[in-house]
Amino acid sequence: MDLYEKYNLKHVINADGKMTILGVSKVPDEVVAAQKLGDQNFFEMSDLLIQTGKYLANLVGSEDALVVNSASAGIAQTIAGIIGQGSEYHLYHPYTSRITKREVILPMGHDVDYGAPVDVMLQLAGAKMVPAGYANMCKPEHLEMQITDQTAAILYIKSHHTVQKSMLSIPQAIEVAHSHDLPLVLDAAAEEDLTKYLKIGADVVIYSGAKALEGPASGVIFGKSNYIKWARLQGHGMGRAMKIGKENIIGLTAAITKYLQDGPETGDSMIERLEPFVAELKKIPDFEVKVIQDAAGRQIYRAEVKPVGKLSAEQICDQLRNGKTAIYAREYRVNQGFIEFDIRAVDQSEMDQIVARLKEIVGGN
Ligand SMILES: *Cc1c(COP(=O)(O)O)cnc(C)c1O
């Protein structure tokens, strides 16, 4: 099967991370098998959503859950649900002026573009985004001062994309929300822990199916039953445009089951796999190489290369991407002169290819 040749596509080595632009994850065989079962059988679809939701909720200790087609859809359907509160009128008139309680407060440093801006999902949901705090800080009092009788919810984005410094914590945001009887909705799209945010009291927690969970393109929302019920109702309104297929509902359910059993690759295992790769990188002239931990403190370790020769980090990354096989390094810090290699989806032979290509590039061939 040379799909690549047939459609004139490039082979890709993904040393960037869980990147949507590269197809995010490699889905494990068990999950593909579950997707196949989903694809080749019939279900009462509304029952499929309800029962997989119950099953998943049970696994993580949530009141209920809903599989959706992406974390983005999860944000839009959750917020639309909170605005509509189960009203059929709202379902058919999602942007009606009859319903005015539409304000969603978001720390200003959380309005990030993760591939699409958070505030576009809020607009889709019919929410009016109310930023709290400033570009470089948000304290509990900044959130609190934005609450009015038109506030529907508080949204918090847990992500390396957001401003981290002088940012209130999730428990602080929960405390502000709950002291005003508001739900705290947490976008934890790329996070690895499926239970901790529910335990500390987040009302809805949203994950992307294809990132840490290594499932198919999908998303899942966990939380209090009313919010899940209202989000599910959106499937008969604007949520229809974000419909998820039966194969991916079953695929994600299998992926989460597997993920909870096996967990993600441990930090120790990553460090061990990095060792021979880093040893090879160190042999390349004018490279300063070390192993670094993820900036957001996750158990992810990466090889960091600082080229000090005549080619800049940027020039090297350009050449890596533009080779016969497109090699994507993690480029968040190239402007500071660092190239990172994230090996979560890279095997030994691909690491060898990266080293060979780097030698070619700095050797000037
Ligand atoms: C990736 C991401 C999303 C969107 O996830 P999709 O499943 O691709 O829609 C939302 N929020 C954050 C913080 C993300 O990193």
PDBQT file of the ligand as one rigid body, heavy atoms in Angstrom, charges set to zero:
ROOT
HETATM    1  C1  LIG A 401      -5.921  20.896  20.879  1.00  0.00    +0.000 C 
HETATM    2  C2  LIG A 401      -6.639  21.803  21.793  1.00  0.00    +0.000 A 
HETATM    3  C3  LIG A 401      -8.009  22.019  21.643  1.00  0.00    +0.000 A 
HETATM    4  C4  LIG A 401      -8.793  21.456  20.497  1.00  0.00    +0.000 C 
HETATM    5  O1  LIG A 401      -8.816  20.077  20.437  1.00  0.00    +0.000 OA
HETATM    6  P1  LIG A 401      -9.510  19.404  19.169  1.00  0.00    +0.000 P 
HETATM    7  O2  LIG A 401      -9.891  18.041  19.647  1.00  0.00    +0.000 OA
HETATM    8  O3  LIG A 401      -8.478  19.376  18.102  1.00  0.00    +0.000 OA
HETATM    9  O4  LIG A 401     -10.676  20.254  18.814  1.00  0.00    +0.000 OA
HETATM   10  C5  LIG A 401      -8.651  22.837  22.525  1.00  0.00    +0.000 A 
HETATM   11  N1  LIG A 401      -7.978  23.414  23.540  1.00  0.00    +0.000 NA
HETATM   12  C6  LIG A 401      -6.664  23.239  23.720  1.00  0.00    +0.000 A 
HETATM   13  C7  LIG A 401      -5.981  23.925  24.862  1.00  0.00    +0.000 C 
HETATM   14  C8  LIG A 401      -5.944  22.418  22.849  1.00  0.00    +0.000 A 
HETATM   15  O5  LIG A 401      -4.626  22.244  23.034  1.00  0.00    +0.000 OA
ENDROOT
TORSDOF 0
